Amino acid sequence: MDIRTDTIGAIVAEDFRTAAVFKKYGIDFCCKGGRTVEEACKAKNTDVETVYKEILNLPESGGEAVDFASWPLDLLADYIEKTHHRYVDEKSPVIRAFLEKLCKVHGVRHPELLEIKALFEASAQDLEEHLRKEERVLFPFIRNMVKARRDGDVLQQPNFGTIENPVSMMMHEHSVEGERLQKIAELTGNYTPPADACNTYRVTFAMLEEFENDLHRHIHLENNILFPKSIRMEKEFAQEYQKS
């Protein structure tokens, strides 16, 4: 890993502990993971050497960090679906219900809650469609590629042409959700409850922060590991066909 030349996405893919450093400085490591650390720091007006130093001074992981970049693509797709897709499906209705209650009780004194609720409602609805597209179209093709590679079979061509087409759509939708959650973070003061907040208020903000953190990890695994490796695998098949 060369933190001065590698993209942020590649850095986080190799060592997810670096995500905490980027998050500390408000640097997007998932939707905008294609930038270098220097480029991201310039955009944030942050001292790049300070960020470099914090990354280099991270303690040894002790081997407990999961090396997702080494996983077979079908296993990674399964993990994303069973861990992160399931998380969104389970948590979205709970958070929506809490926000509904907050708006009724505190909406007059804290009108920003109405905007937060609208943003999360839109995010939850769009994510529902987004996840189903991945589960029904993109992930099955990735699993088919892995199986064809393992069994030495011919890869059946999908009706969407190249995998880059659905990947491009998924990454665009990731960016939309990333921007929505960034706006929610701004409206909540980075999930800091006001002085008059009740327990429900505090729990809701904590759930929103957890939701954002989970989505960041989710998008990172797709944008920075699953998608680029899947595109490379498809291109390998194409090159083999040309030679045969």
C-alpha positions in Angstrom: 0.0 0.0 0.0 1.4 3.4 -1.0 -0.8 6.0 0.7 0.7 8.8 -1.4 -0.3 7.4 -4.8 -3.0 4.8 -4.2 -6.7 5.8 -4.3 -8.5 6.1 -1.0 -10.7 3.2 -2.0 -7.7 1.0 -2.5 -6.2 2.1 0.8 -9.4 1.2 2.7 -9.7 -2.0 0.8 -6.3 -3.1 2.0 -6.8 -1.9 5.6 -10.3 -1.0 6.7 -9.0 0.6 9.9 -7.9 3.6 7.7 -11.6 4.4 7.2 -11.8 5.8 10.7 -9.1 8.3 9.8 -10.8 9.4 6.7 -14.2 9.7 8.5 -12.5 11.8 11.2 -11.6 14.4 8.5 -14.9 14.1 6.6 -13.3 12.4 3.7 -15.6 10.1 1.7 -13.9 6.7 1.2 -16.8 4.9 -0.4 -18.6 7.0 -3.1 -15.6 9.1 -3.8 -13.0 6.5 -3.2 -11.4 7.0 -6.6 -9.4 10.1 -5.4 -5.9 10.1 -3.8 -5.5 11.3 -0.2 -3.9 14.5 -1.5 -6.8 15.3 -3.8 -9.4 14.7 -1.1 -7.4 16.8 1.4 -7.2 19.7 -1.0 -11.0 19.6 -1.5 -11.5 19.7 2.3 -8.7 22.2 2.9 -7.1 19.6 5.2 -3.4 19.2 5.8 -2.5 16.0 3.9 0.7 15.3 5.9 -1.4 15.1 9.1 -3.7 12.5 7.5 -0.7 10.6 6.2 0.8 10.6 9.7 -2.4 9.3 11.3 -2.6 6.4 8.8 1.0 5.5 9.2 0.7 5.6 13.0 -2.3 3.2 13.2 -1.4 0.4 15.6 -0.8 -3.1 14.3 -4.1 -4.9 13.7 -3.0 -8.1 15.3 -4.4 -10.0 12.4 -8.1 -9.6 13.4 -9.0 -7.4 10.5 -11.0 -9.2 7.8 -9.3 -9.1 4.4 -12.4 -8.8 2.2 -10.2 -8.1 -0.9 -9.0 -11.7 -0.8 -12.4 -13.2 -0.7 -13.9 -15.0 -3.7 -16.4 -12.7 -5.4 -19.4 -15.0 -4.8 -18.6 -15.2 -1.1 -18.3 -11.4 -0.9 -21.6 -10.9 -2.7 -23.2 -13.3 -0.3 -21.8 -11.5 2.7 -22.9 -8.1 1.4 -26.4 -9.4 0.8 -26.8 -11.3 4.1 -25.1 -8.6 6.2 -25.7 -5.2 4.7 -28.8 -5.7 2.6 -30.5 -7.4 5.6 -29.4 -4.6 7.9 -31.0 -2.0 5.6 -34.2 -4.1 5.3 -34.5 -4.5 9.1 -33.4 -1.0 10.3 -35.2 1.2 7.7 -38.7 0.7 9.0 -37.6 1.1 12.6 -35.9 4.4 12.0 -38.8 5.7 9.9 -41.2 5.0 12.8 -38.9 6.8 15.2 -38.6 9.8 12.9 -42.4 9.9 12.5 -42.7 10.0 16.3 -40.0 12.7 16.7 -41.6 14.9 14.1 -45.0 14.8 15.8 -43.6 15.6 19.2 -40.7 17.9 18.4 -41.3 19.1 14.9 -42.5 22.5 15.9 -39.4 23.3 18.0 -37.0 21.5 15.7 -38.3 21.9 12.1 -35.1 20.4 10.7 -36.5 17.0 11.8 -39.1 17.3 9.0 -36.3 17.6 6.4 -34.4 14.7 8.0 -37.5 12.6 7.9 -38.1 13.4 4.2 -34.5 12.6 3.3 -34.5 9.3 5.1 -37.9 8.3 3.7 -36.5 8.9 0.2 -33.3 7.0 1.0 -35.2 4.0 2.4 -37.5 3.8 -0.6 -34.7 4.1 -3.2 -32.5 1.7 -1.3 -35.3 -0.9 -1.3 -35.3 -0.8 -5.1 -31.5 -0.6 -5.3 -30.9 -3.7 -3.2 -33.5 -5.8 -5.1 -31.8 -4.9 -8.4 -28.4 -6.0 -7.0 -30.0 -9.3 -5.7 -31.9 -10.1 -8.9 -29.6 -8.9 -11.6 -26.0 -8.0 -10.7 -25.1 -10.5 -7.9 -26.5 -13.5 -9.8 -24.3 -12.7 -12.8 -21.3 -12.3 -10.5 -22.0 -15.7 -9.0 -22.4 -17.2 -12.5 -19.0 -15.7 -13.5 -17.3 -17.3 -10.5 -19.0 -20.7 -11.2 -18.0 -20.6 -14.9 -14.4 -19.8 -13.9 -14.4 -22.6 -11.3 -16.0 -25.2 -13.7 -14.2 -24.1 -16.8 -17.5 -23.3 -18.5 -18.4 -20.7 -21.1 -19.8 -17.6 -19.5 -23.4 -16.9 -20.7 -23.8 -13.4 -21.9 -26.3 -11.3 -19.8 -29.1 -9.2 -21.4 -27.5 -6.0 -20.0 -24.5 -6.3 -22.2 -21.4 -5.8 -20.1 -21.3 -5.8 -16.3 -20.1 -2.2 -16.4 -23.6 -1.1 -17.3 -25.4 -2.2 -14.1 -22.2 -1.4 -12.1 -22.3 2.2 -13.4 -26.0 2.5 -12.4 -25.4 1.1 -8.9 -22.4 3.4 -8.3 -24.5 6.4 -9.4 -27.2 5.4 -6.9 -24.6 4.9 -4.2 -23.5 8.5 -4.8 -27.1 9.7 -4.4 -27.6 7.9 -1.1 -24.2 9.1 0.1 -25.2 12.8 -0.5 -28.5 12.3 1.3 -26.9 10.8 4.3 -24.3 13.5 4.3 -27.1 16.1 4.4 -28.8 14.2 7.3 -25.4 14.3 9.1 -25.2 18.1 8.6 -28.8 18.7 9.7 -28.2 16.6 12.9 -24.9 18.3 13.7 -23.2 15.0 13.1 -25.8 13.2 15.1 -25.6 15.4 18.2 -29.0 15.6 20.0 -30.1 19.1 21.2 -30.0 20.0 24.9 -33.8 19.3 25.2 -33.6 15.9 23.6 -35.6 13.0 25.1 -34.4 9.4 25.1 -36.2 8.7 21.8 -34.5 11.7 20.2 -31.1 10.4 21.3 -31.8 6.8 20.2 -33.0 8.0 16.8 -29.8 10.0 16.2 -27.7 7.1 17.3 -29.5 4.8 14.9 -29.1 7.2 12.0 -25.4 7.4 12.7 -25.1 3.6 12.8 -27.1 3.4 9.6 -24.7 5.8 7.8 -21.7 3.9 9.1 -23.1 0.6 7.9 -23.9 2.1 4.5 -20.4 3.5 4.1 -18.9 0.1 4.7 -21.5 -1.5 2.4 -20.8 0.9 -0.4 -17.0 0.6 0.2 -17.2 -3.2 -0.2 -19.0 -2.8 -3.5 -17.4 0.2 -5.1 -13.8 -0.5 -4.1 -13.7 -4.3 -4.1 -16.6 -6.3 -5.6 -17.3 -4.1 -8.6 -13.8 -3.5 -9.9 -12.8 -7.2 -9.4 -16.0 -8.3 -11.2 -15.2 -6.0 -14.1 -11.7 -7.4 -14.3 -13.0 -11.0 -14.3 -15.5 -10.3 -17.1 -12.7 -8.8 -19.2 -10.6 -11.9 -18.6 -13.3 -14.0 -20.0 -13.5 -11.7 -23.0 -9.8 -11.9 -23.6 -9.9 -15.7 -23.4 -12.7 -15.9 -26.0 -10.7 -13.7 -28.4 -7.8 -16.1 -28.1 -9.8 -19.2 -28.6 
